[in-house]
Amino acid sequence: MLKLLHTADWHLGKRLQEFSRLEEQKLVLDEILQIAEDENVDLVLLAGDIFDSFNPSHEAVELFYKSLHKLSKNGTRPIIAISGNHDSTQFVEAPDPLAREMGILFYSRYDSVIPTGKLESGLEIINSESGFVELKLPQHPFPIRIILAPYANEVSLKTYLGEGDREAEFRNILSDKWRKLADTYCDSNGVNLYMGHFFFVQEGAKIPADAEPESERPILHVGGTQALFTQNIPNQIQYAALGHLHRFQTVSKEPCPVIYSSSPLAYSFSEADQEKKVVIVDLKPDSPAETTAIGLKHGRPLYRKTFDQLADTLDWLEQNPYCFVELTFITEHSIDAATRKAILKAHDGIVNLIPQIKNPTGKEDFSLKAEDLEKDMVSLFKLYHQSERGQKPNEELLEIFKEVISQEAKA
């Protein structure tokens, strides 16, 4: 029985506004390492978004390489990592020749081919072509086949895979490629896997507007890349390890378990109260995969809280010191300086302190949300006027306001 660990979306180097998450990332990667040890894992799949930016910090890179070195167990536990939409393809794949000697395989470009051969660790790369690798581990009699699908937008994919129409053809290009690989290599004598970093849905399913988290650079309908269908995954595949969505979820059980393992930390308040996980998968040839999701405990939880009394606010903050908070405070007018100072002094993890103006005259409440801070001045003025006067400002007043702010901008 082959045992693998599926993880994704580490986003090393990511910050929560001005707050660094690097120390939390160190702790949770150590936790993942311990799970791999406790579960006696044979193979690790890292399904993209290794880093949070194309040019990660030195500290993030150092953490990544040190973590993989420990996780690979001196090359005896292979790691296969693909790039996501946050990763630089060149940066991710650059260390591959050296890392390969430690049983760590990086794959980020569809025109790359992993060299075949046997490594000192005992890992043997039997077959390889673009988008595919077949491995043989010394402790198992059967081969392991993996279809590799790192993120690539429609333009870069078609440069290599061929031209055609847009949305439907894009899906067809990928599914045809995967089907040909599966038909060539993935028979019932080995374990057959898929690893990808794309947005997957079941065909015909309604895609909710908030399907992709606030912290994620959206794939859906950005840069020409469309959602893919779970039906595009070949029938020979026993388990599909996905990256991109930060919430643990099983997208489909057909043709096999198609699972997003989740990010190891909550990276935005849209992920508040989510339990982060890794997936342990038990596999053998010609048999259904058995999956177990294991919750991760390290890292500050994220909370969205609302209060209208200072005493209650301070009491909650004192009882929950290890977290990040988006705190909404209900008040008659605005948060006065003394109240603001008391709240911010009470806790070192307050990311946003948002006033919610309650209106005692029965008019509509003015509730300013964090996303409202991105709005232009005219939109904010309309919200304020609605809260104070119970109606939208007329065109004459709007024109006067626009004139005032334009004169201030010139000054």
N, C-alpha and C positions, 0 to 999 in steps of 0.2 A: 504494500500500500504506500503510495506516494503522499507525502503531506507537504502542502505549500501554504505560505502566508501571503495574503493579498493586502496591499496597502497602497495609498495614493495621496496626491495633493498635500505634500509636506509644506510647500510654500516657504521654504527656508529663507529667513531674512525679512519676512513680512512683519509689518508694524500695524498696530491698532491706533491710527492717528499718530500721536506723538509717543506712544508706548511701544517699546521693544518687546518682542515675544521670544527672543533668542534663548533665554534661560529656560522658559517653559518648553521650547522645542527640544532642548537638550534632555530634559527630564522625560518627555514623552517618547523620544527616540530610544532612550535607555529602557523605557517600559516595553516598547515593541521588541527590542533585543531580548529582554527577559522572557517575553511570551514565546518568542522563537525557540529559546532554550528550553523552557518548560514543556512546550508542545513537541519538542524534538523535530523541528521543521527541516525538510530536505531542500526546499527551494523557496525563494522570495520573489514575488512579482511587485514591482513599483510602477504604477500605471500613470505616470506623468505629473506635471506641475511640481517638479522637484524643488525648484526655486520660485521666488515670487516675481523676479524680474529677469530681463535678458542679461543684465550686468549685476549679478549678486555681489554682496559685500564679501570681503576676505573672510570675515567671521562665519558667514553662512556657508561658504565653500569649505572651510576647514571643518565645520561641524558635519557637513555631508560626507566628506571623505573619511573622517574618523569613525563616523557611525557605520558606514558601509564596510569598513575594514573589520570592525567588531562583528557586524551582522553576518559577514561572509565566513566567519569562523576559519580564518586562514585558508580560504579557498575551498573548503570542504562543503560549504553551503552556498551554492550558486545564487546570484542575484541578477535578475533581468530587469533593466530599467528603460522605459521609453520617455520621450519628451512630451510635454503638454503645451497648451497655448501660451503659458507664461514663460516657457523655457526657450533659450537660444539653441537651435539645433547644433550649431558648430561648437558651442561651449559644452553642451552635454556630451557630445560624442568625442571630443578632443582627447580625453584620457583613456579611451577604450583600449588601445594596444597594450598599455601598462596594466590597466585594471583587469583585462582579460586573463592575465596570468594569475590573478587572485580569484578567478571564477566570477567576475563581475562584468556583465555584458551591457553596454549602452547602445541604444538604437534610437535614432532621431530623424533619419532621412530615408525616404523611400528608394533612393538609388544606392543605398549602402548595402553591402553584403558582408555578414560576419564570417571571418575566415574559419574553415574547418580544421580539425586536428584534435589531438589529445593533449591536455594540459598536465602539468606536474601534479596538480591536485587530484587527478583521476577523472575530472570532467572531460567528456569527449563531445565535440561538436561534429555530428555525423553528416548532416546536410544543412545547406544554407542557401538562400537566395533572397532577393529583395522582398522584405515583408515577412520573412519566415526563418525560423531556426529549429533544428532538431537536435536534441541533447541526449546523452546517455550518462547517467550517474552510476558510479561503481557499485553502489549498494542496491540497485534495482535492475532486474533482468530486462525490463521493457524500455523503449525509447520515450522521450517526451517531446511532443511537437507543439510549437507555439507560433500562431499567426500574430505578427507584430504590427500594430496600427497606431503609431505616434500621431499626434495632432499635425495636420497640415491643412491650410486653407485650400479652397477650390482651385485657385490659380496655380499654386505650387504643385498640387497633385496632378493637375492636367498636363503640366509641363513634362511630367515623367510618365504618367499613366495613359495619356491620350486626350484628345479633344472631343467635344460633343456639346449637347444642349446643356441647360443649366441644372435645375434642381433634381429632376428625376434621373438625368444622365449621371450626375455626380454620385448618387446612390448606386446606380448601376455599375459605374466604373469600379467602385470599391467592392461591392458584393461579388462582381464577376471575378475580380482579382482574388478575393478570399476563397471563393468557391473552387477556382482552379488550383489554388494551393492545397486546399483540403482534399480535393479529388486526387491530387498527385501524391500527397504524403500521409494523409490522416486516415489510415485504416484502423481496424479494431484491435490490432496487435500492440498498440501503444496508447499513451495518454495524450489527448488532443485538447489544446487550450487556445484561447483567444485573449489578447490583451490590447486594449485600445483607450484612447483619450478623445472621445467624441460625446456629443449629446445624443443619447439613444432613447427612443420611445417605442412602444408597440404601434404598429401601423393602424391608423384609425383612431388612436387615442387623442383626446383633447390635451393640448399643451398649456398648462396654467401660465399666467403672465409672470409669476414669481418662481418659475421652475429653476432658474439658475440663480444662485445666491448673490447678495449684494457685493460680497467680497471677491467674487469671481469675475474675470474678464469674460463677457458672454461669448460663447461660440455660436449660439443660435442666431442665424440671420446677420451675423457680423462677418465681414470679409468674404461674403459669398458662401460660407459653409452652412449647410442645412442640417437639421436633425436627421439622424439615421434611424433605421428601423431594426428592431431586434430580429426581425425575419431575414435581415441581410446577413446574419451570422450563419455560417454553414451548419448543416445538420450533424456533421461528424463531431462538432465541438462539444466537449463535456462540461466545460466551465468557461465563462466569459468574465474576465477581470477588468473592470472599467475604472477610469478616473475622470474627473471634471466636476461632478456634483459633490457637494460637501456633506450631504446628509446620507447616512447609510440607507440603502434601499435596494430591494430586488425589483428590477424593472420588469422582468419576465422570467418564467420558468421554462419557456420553450424558445429555442430547441434545447436549452439547457439553462441552469441558473445564470442569469445575466445581472451582475451585482456591482453597484458602486459601494466601495468599502468605507467611504467618507474621508474627510480630512482628519488628521490626528488632533487638531485643536479647533475651537470655534473661532473663526476669523472675522465675523461681523455679527451685529446684533440680530440680523435675520436668522442666525444660527443659534440664538439663545435657547437654552433648555434642550438642545440636541445632545444625545449621547454619542460620542465618537467611538469608532470601532476599527478593528482589523478583522479579516476573515480567514479562518483556518479551513482548508479544503482537503478532504481525503479522497484520493483517486486511485483507480486501477483500470487497466484496459477494459473496454467494452462494458462498463458499468456506470450507473449514474453517480454524479459527484455528491459527496456528503459535506455540507457546509455548517460551520459553527462561527457565529459572530462573537467576538470577545470585546467587551467595553474597555475603553481607556480611561484611566483615573486622573492622570496628571494634567496640569495646565489650569489656569484660572477660568472658572465658568463665567459666562456673560449673562447679565440680567437686564431686563427693562423693568423699572419700578416707577410707580407714581405715588406721591404723597401730597397731603395738604397741611400737615402739621410738622413743624421743625422737630419737636420732641420725638415723634414717630420716625422721622427720617434718620435722626442721629442714632436712635436705638437700633434700627435695622442695619445701618452701616457698621455699628459696633459689633453686631452679632455676625456679620458677614465680611470679615476683613480681606479674605483672599478671593477676589473676584474683580471683574470690570463691570461698571454700571453705566447705563444710560438712564439718567434720573430726570423724571418730569415732576416739577413742583407746581401745584395749583395755588394761585395767588390772586388777590383782587386786582392788582395793577402790574407790578413787576417784582422780581426777586430783589429785595433791598440788599445793600452792601453787607450788612451785618449777618443776614441769613445766608447769603452766598458764601461769605468767608467761613462761617461755622460749618457749612456742609462740606466745602472743599478741604477744610482742615481736618475733618473727621475721617477721611478715607483717601488712600493714595491711588484708587483705581476708578475715579469718576471720569469717564470719557466725555460725556455730554451732560450738561445741566440745562434743562429746557424749561422755560416758564410756560405754564398754561393759565391764561387769564380767564377767570370765571367772571361772569357778568350777572350781578345781582338784580338787574332790571329785567331779566328774562330774555335778553337778546342772545343771539347765537354766541356760544363760547369761542374765544380766539385761542386755538391750540396750535402752537408753533412746534412743528416736528423737525427732527434733524435734517430731513431732506429738503425742508422749506428754506434752509439756509443757502441752498444753491440757486434759489429763485432770484429773478431780477427785482429791482427796487419797486417797479410799478406793480408787480404781482403781490409783493409784500404789503404795499400801501392799500391795495384792494382788500386783502385779508384783514388788515387793521381797521379800515373804515367799516367793513361789514360787522366786525365785532363791537365797535364803538357806537355805530349809528343804526345797526340793524338792517342796513341795505348797502348795495354797491354804490360807489361814488359815481356821480354823473359825468358826462363827457367833458363839460366845462371845467369841473374840478380836476379831472385827470390831466387835462391839458395844462392847467396851472402848475400841477405837481411836476409834470414832465419838464416844464420850463425851468422850475426851481432847481431840479437835480441836474439839468443840462448846464445851467449857469455855475453850479458848484463844481461840476466836472471841468469846466473851462478855467475856473479859478485855480 
